[in-house]
């Protein structure tokens, strides 16, 4: 009887497709958390976005996705956030 030992350096058969598109967001006391289409969650300090930091809870809750999720817009506070920029990706 032989025992199969997987190669730790092998490339998986199926690599998940990464998508830099937001599908949802939420706030904590000091962070903005975005859920991406591929299941990842990314966050940034709200302090990075002074308009959001000074916004009311109602203003923060009034957002919409831009460009199929590549960005988020808050009309009341005139704030736009790019998902690729938060991930450190080059702008297209």
Order of alpha helices (4+ residues) and beta strands (2+ residues): beta-beta-beta-alpha-alpha-beta-beta-beta-alpha
